[in-house]
Amino acid sequence: EATPEGWRVERQKLERRASMLEEQLRAARAHQEHTREAHSTQLSALHAQLTDAQLVAHQMREQQLRHESERQMREWQREDSHGAMKSELLQCKSELQQLRLEAAAAASKATSEADAVASARRELQGVLDDRARDAAAACKNVLAVAYLGITQALPA
């Protein structure tokens, strides 16, 4: 209504509405402040959790790197030890082969020397047999000559 009474009633309605809106605004601001504080507290807690998680993750990475480094060192040591043992095995095989060759050569030499000794013994035996025959023949000749000398020296 366009009367002063209507305007007054409209004005009172608007003032009540404005008052209610101001009250809602104050409540919304209080709620916003309370929510902001809660979010700030939550954010601080989450930052602390994030920092703790980052620290734990860093420690776990360091531990993993240490374990990986130790594993790599053990692997290198094992490979080095394996290589050394393989080299030593090859060295031993080479020495064994050399000793076998030397043993075969020594056996061959011993066989050759045994054959040479046997041959020398046979040859020596042959020479001794020849000398014994020659000595026996010489003795027979000496005896024959002596016999002839004695028979001629005896009176007939």
C-alpha positions in Angstrom: 0.0 0.0 0.0 1.1 3.5 -0.7 0.0 4.9 2.6 2.2 5.9 5.5 0.9 3.0 7.5 1.6 0.6 4.6 5.1 2.1 4.3 5.7 1.7 8.0 4.6 -2.0 7.9 6.8 -2.5 4.8 9.6 -0.8 6.5 9.3 -2.9 9.7 9.2 -6.0 7.5 12.3 -4.9 5.7 14.0 -4.0 9.0 13.1 -7.4 10.4 14.3 -9.0 7.2 17.5 -6.9 7.4 17.9 -7.8 11.0 17.4 -11.5 10.3 19.8 -11.3 7.4 22.4 -9.5 9.6 21.9 -12.3 12.2 22.3 -14.9 9.5 25.4 -13.0 8.2 26.9 -13.0 11.8 26.1 -16.7 12.2 27.6 -17.4 8.7 30.7 -15.4 9.6 31.0 -17.2 13.0 30.5 -20.5 11.2 33.0 -19.5 8.6 35.5 -18.5 11.3 34.9 -21.7 13.2 35.3 -23.7 9.9 38.4 -21.7 9.1 39.9 -22.5 12.5 38.9 -26.2 12.2 40.4 -26.3 8.7 43.5 -24.5 9.9 43.9 -27.1 12.7 43.3 -29.9 10.2 45.7 -28.3 7.8 48.4 -28.1 10.5 47.8 -31.7 11.5 47.9 -32.7 7.8 51.1 -30.7 7.3 52.6 -32.5 10.4 51.5 -35.8 9.0 52.9 -34.9 5.6 56.2 -33.9 7.2 56.3 -37.2 9.1 55.4 -39.2 6.1 58.0 -37.4 4.0 60.6 -38.1 6.7 59.6 -41.8 6.9 59.7 -42.0 3.1 63.1 -40.4 3.1 64.4 -42.8 5.8 62.9 -45.7 3.8 64.6 -44.5 0.6 67.9 -44.2 2.5 67.5 -47.6 4.0 66.5 -49.1 0.6 69.6 -47.4 -1.0 71.8 -48.8 1.8 70.3 -52.3 1.3 70.8 -52.0 -2.4 74.3 -50.7 -2.0 75.1 -53.6 0.5 73.5 -56.1 -1.9 75.6 -54.7 -4.8 78.8 -54.8 -2.7 78.0 -58.5 -1.8 77.3 -59.2 -5.5 80.6 -57.6 -6.5 82.4 -59.5 -3.7 80.8 -62.7 -4.8 81.7 -62.1 -8.4 85.2 -61.1 -7.5 85.5 -64.2 -5.3 84.0 -66.3 -8.1 86.5 -64.9 -10.6 89.4 -65.5 -8.2 88.3 -69.1 -7.6 87.8 -69.6 -11.3 91.2 -68.2 -12.0 92.7 -70.4 -9.3 90.9 -73.4 -10.6 92.3 -72.7 -14.1 95.7 -72.3 -12.6 95.4 -75.6 -10.8 94.2 -77.3 -13.9 97.1 -75.8 -15.8 99.5 -77.0 -13.2 97.9 -80.4 -13.1 98.2 -80.7 -16.9 101.9 -79.6 -16.7 102.5 -82.2 -13.9 100.8 -84.8 -16.0 103.0 -83.9 -19.0 106.1 -84.0 -16.8 105.0 -87.3 -15.3 104.4 -88.7 -18.8 107.8 -87.4 -19.9 109.4 -88.8 -16.8 107.7 -92.2 -17.3 108.7 -92.1 -21.0 112.3 -91.2 -19.9 112.2 -93.9 -17.3 111.0 -96.4 -19.8 113.7 -95.3 -22.3 116.3 -95.5 -19.6 115.0 -98.9 -18.4 115.2 -100.0 -22.1 118.7 -98.5 -22.4 119.8 -100.2 -19.1 118.3 -103.5 -20.3 120.0 -103.1 -23.7 123.3 -102.2 -22.0 122.9 -105.2 -19.7 122.3 -107.4 -22.7 125.2 -105.9 -24.5 127.4 -106.2 -21.4 126.3 -109.8 -20.9 127.2 -110.4 -24.6 130.6 -108.7 -24.0 131.1 -110.7 -20.8 130.1 -113.9 -22.6 132.4 -113.1 -25.5 135.2 -112.3 -23.0 134.5 -115.5 -21.1 134.7 -117.5 -24.3 137.8 -115.6 -25.3 139.3 -116.2 -21.9 138.3 -119.9 -22.1 139.8 -120.1 -25.6 142.9 -118.3 -24.4 143.1 -120.7 -21.5 142.7 -123.7 -23.8 145.4 -122.3 -26.1 147.7 -121.6 -23.2 147.0 -125.2 -21.9 147.5 -126.6 -25.4 150.7 -124.6 -25.8 151.8 -125.7 -22.3 150.8 -129.3 -23.1 152.8 -129.2 -26.3 155.7 -127.6 -24.5 155.5 -130.3 -21.7 155.1 -133.1 -24.2 158.1 -131.9 -26.2 160.1 -131.4 -23.1 159.5 -135.0 -21.9 161.8 -137.7 -23.1 160.2 -139.8 -25.6 
